[in-house]
Amino acid sequence: MDSGDRTMSTKQGERPEIIGRGTWYDKAAAELIEREKKLGRSLDCIRTESGLGASGIPHIGSLADVLRNHAVAQGVRIQGYDAEFIAFSDDKDGLRKVPVGLPDELEDWLGFPVSSIPDVLGGCHDSFGAHITSLLLEAVEVSGVDYTFMSGTKVYEEGVLNDEIVAIMENHGKIGTIIQEELGQEKYTDTLPYFAVCESCNRIYTTNAYRYVPEEQKLLYRCKGMEVKGRWLEGCDHEGEVDVTAGRGKLSWKVEFAARWHALDIRFEAYGKDIADSVRANDRICRDIFGWEPPMHVQYEMFLDRGGKKISKSAGNVFTPQVWHRYGSPQSLNLLILKRFVGTKSGSVEEIPPHMDELDDLEEVWFGKRKVKDPMENAKLRGLYEYVWMLNPPEEPGVHIPYNLLLNLAKVAPKGVEAKFIRDKLEDYGNLKDGDAGLERRIQYALNWIEDFGEPELHQVSLTAEEKKAISSLVAALGQATDEEAYQSSVFDVAREEGMRPGSFFQLLYGILLGKTRGPRFGPFTATMGKETVIAELKRAIDA
């Protein structure tokens, strides 16, 4: 399903009912509410949740997980019920690997809970885990998400999960069988699904819990070592015991989701397919151990880098929200994430220009400047725009300028007066006739792009043989032209000679040069960019 899968089933011939704002998230929220009613559970507050990784630099996939689950909570509110989104930091997890690009000194802290590792990224937070978490929360707040934050470390220390931990320990044999049946892993048939923090060396992933004493609610462990991410972490051979309700350890992921969902009364959590097996096992633990129906789930695909590889904190191919926000608005990133729930998505700077332009198109629909005849499609586009703005859209539209036009102007702007040059050219082109709201920020995005990447990448347009012939003729004509009026006339002359409608030819040229079907007058634009630059880009389009 995507954001268009938004309607309730109807009788043949009837127009489907528009639910909420008409998006996938509204449909999911309606299904969630109906599910909770059938289960007979309280509807006083419907909670959704996302886990925040705290061991590596957060990427846009990390933000996407937050936005998806938050959007379902918003959908619940739209339909008249209270909802809360929980952002749960997994800062009790141990450090399994030093992510590429992070300080080598983290090697000394492998196996330690990230909340107990010093902040080696600047010393500005209480721990390495807190620093990493703050990076994601910063992006979450810039995106406009409202959330309730929970630290895994504090949740364990405050005993929030104690009832669930005790139930899991008392039923560890049955849980070992569940994990074996669901995942094919025999490990937990003779090992308790709990990692104690070693009293001697303070590592969490080197301990092996081998016996539980129910009358004392304690377990016995040995710090023997453990293979993590293909390497062996040596233990210190300490033998000890720990009260499972004292917060000096944590549950294995094979059971922790279930404990969290039950303790926090989570009703919805979407997840990436990389943890599908763990979710399945935890769902069964909810039912078989807690006697409680697990949250509603939806599985999504992972973000890929431009080379088609899954974006990974440990692999180092991290594209962060902060990088996107240097070149594009938070709402354009929200759009990338929210416009399609399932299917793989690319996470790269090349996605920024088209999504900035697509956001402008949505805004034109929202403010009625572009009409969409189909009421279902109109509702979907307007609803998506609202979700992109976290249901708080602006009262007035901003300035709409093709991103590639700004890049081209930034590329040729004189040093020291870049912003004034760009503004003056946009006024000459007529782009500011409806105002300049947000212009300064957009200009800065473009200047940042040119500073960091140089020339904008040519927009790829598939050309027919006839279109290539026409563009070749225009290249020749521009070579002979000497001023902006001649540049403008060349387009009309070539279109007439090649039997093309001038309007269609202009659209083709703007598609190549700007990635849009509209743009400033071709003559003045060519004069600003330099005829040689325009000719070079047209030639590259022919050769592509």
Steps between C-alpha positions, in 0.01 A plus 500: 500500500605863454354836592234446235363182663266696718140389455268267682350213301172592331227337301552474127417827325523715816764769536744404778478703818783744570642416841653780705733695273488234228849350546635156579561615858133585547399157373752332731371706794141401421598133487689539828202662676265231372742229614522646849122518522470133407763412763297690758796710610486855631498774237592773749848524347633299206879483506742442215873452541838511328829376634791743463835336437767653723822338378566661161439826312125518419414498129185596314372144540510557877290813458266317263420242767401782734291690245304194389395400850432860596281551195276212605459667841403820318249304295344372822465857629338614175231238556418635843705287739791594723835361394858511618822425316782346705861550391689225685879529505676163501783646706529197726626298201867411488737631234546213254728663245678830443307662213714623213604860554471501878804525731721192528502540878153346500677166445575508873127518574367210295242306698424787740151656519511812285356700790812415706753593228652851531398752236797464267326722242560823687441450870179704482265225619488261793590205278572387147146360481348831610700684233384265225140518619513880501594503130185312407280699737634820346384382156169379645432844649600683182254277315222619731428172682341512845620210713544358847860400555604193697855388575543123509757534777261700720207272418697204634629693801152625589351151480251577225551154347536304825172307481578397144860404585385277785236335278761436233749355747238275657402373155847491347471136401183561304651813347808305390268263316313791339825652374618163370171438318474849355864579425676164497738613776574256779705743708221597738402144580792495746582873537275754665394790270657760725837674490633599840752779528810331640576627850872464430565631146171687440441343159153381408553269201765278657273355769316171475195464725461129574264472798202687641403487870128593497453538876773767505436638150868473423706328238850356499743588224854444382700762310633254243500708182285509189533517123367834380500612136745229401756563773546356845462727804699346782335484841672555833395158645312664786211299644221697658131545557259783429151596608309519170285782639796721596572643153852352478445331168255474213287250314612351173342653192336162442268585791542871576255626240225294660585634846497860377179466304318346795640729770448820300170388345624554145228443241691560174859469385617474142834329443765441236523158339847450654337429839194314373606174669545667838162669471333167425656337807409795721142497376469139607654576840238772549223249436642186664673654805313825571161396365489831316450574134813666355491832315379531144800491267587602146830402342695744283809479280834646600656815358771434242800709410548605138687176429204290616646398836306525825594814689690385808657678793768233539585487128561873488269576205294732716292779348379702796196727535742781583662463157161523328406804707810682373368489143126459536212577733391265779162469328663375179667220699170428674348468152762249386425288807122528519381501141542126460494260794631182342764432236867589514604864497825664404677716754730744320538871434383442142150451644490854640430712187203292376349482848532875554314547171244230583428673831426821307260307277318365807481849644334625181235232543453585866448872432276431199744633242498167320174315459474123527171375357484161666381554860686196632829611346442856617440379857809282490727782380359754742522249784858412418587870508348528847694201629822638354435808713401284802137619463610862545524638145597863439233764462654638182695328220871555469688606190514225237818490294636191323789374710725454198437860397635612837797268458578637158478858626713415804757348267552826307439749784790744560690442822391713793164599355356156428165545674435845346595374154261206527217717632549758224494233230187341644330840500604548135358157415171577678536225760434738791179660376302315770743580784824365635401305813777253579726625221800572722499145636469351151787706369716378787412137420618555143817681605581216741455249218730687260758551776508129581431330166571751227285489187155344525463162338335498157137397521458179301231520231430222250500651152352366179699517177283793388562687829875445474494638145309808615738564789799457268348766274449728800862452607609613154263798510616609843857487379416773249280708735652794685239632746206387710237594241682289244519211749125525553423521129720198429263274690198615298692475172624146567158384622341626180767340281471165680121498506475525881267709712712779661339434840597133488854588393538745788375234743760257366778756543397589854482131583863463395630821657284527813327168552161677469256568217503874570770759547603860436507639147754299312684799355579684825576170675751404229660844521538466878639147491716565198418357161797263514373347824151446359639353178722261699206373704285454189781305334533275808127432480535393137793270584348351815 
